[in-house]
Amino acid sequence: MIWVRGRARVTLDALVASKLATARAWTLKDCFEYFWHYKSPIWAGSFLDYWCHRAMRSRLEPMQKIAHRRGEPLKLRHSLIR
């Protein structure tokens, strides 16, 4: 998540706690940034499975389409980079 302090943090927390589709999509997108920091393909795969599970439960059709592919091109890309 973004490092925010003070009143902005309270506002951001309220947005994330809301049931808005925008907040859910933003949270998933922000969470996915951690994928690129894994050095181990095993841990990257585990994180990707977790993220895909969250995306499928998010009720956001665009995110579900990405998760339905199970990220196979991303796993391959990550293993080639490392």
SVG drawing of the C-alpha trace seen along z (x, -y; Angstrom):
<svg xmlns="http://www.w3.org/2000/svg" viewBox="-20 -15 38 38">
<polyline fill="none" stroke="black" stroke-width="0.4" points="0.0,0.0 1.0,-3.6 2.6,-5.2 0.2,-8.0 0.0,-9.8 -2.4,-11.9 -5.8,-12.9 -5.1,-11.5 -4.5,-8.0 -7.9,-8.2 -9.5,-9.1 -7.7,-6.3 -8.6,-3.7 -12.2,-4.7 -12.1,-4.4 -10.5,-0.9 -13.0,0.2 -15.9,-0.9 -17.4,1.6 -16.7,-0.5 -15.5,1.4 -12.8,-1.3 -11.4,-0.7 -11.3,3.1 -9.6,2.7 -7.1,0.2 -6.2,2.6 -5.7,5.5 -3.6,3.5 -1.5,2.1 -1.1,5.6 0.1,7.0 3.2,4.7 4.7,7.1 4.9,9.9 7.8,8.3 9.9,8.2 10.0,12.0 13.3,13.7 12.2,17.2 9.8,18.7 8.2,20.8 7.3,17.8 6.3,15.8 4.0,18.6 2.5,18.9 1.8,15.1 0.3,15.3 -2.1,18.1 -3.1,16.0 -3.6,12.9 -5.6,14.8 -7.8,16.2 -8.5,12.7 -9.1,11.4 -11.7,14.1 -13.5,13.3 -13.4,9.5 -16.5,9.6 -14.6,7.4 -14.9,8.8 -11.7,7.3 -9.7,8.6 -11.4,12.0 -10.4,12.3 -6.8,11.7 -7.0,14.2 -8.8,16.8 -5.7,17.0 -3.9,17.9 -1.1,15.6 0.8,18.2 2.5,15.6 3.5,13.6 5.0,16.7 7.0,17.4 8.1,13.8 9.1,13.7 11.2,16.9 13.0,15.6 13.8,12.3 15.3,14.0"/>
</svg>
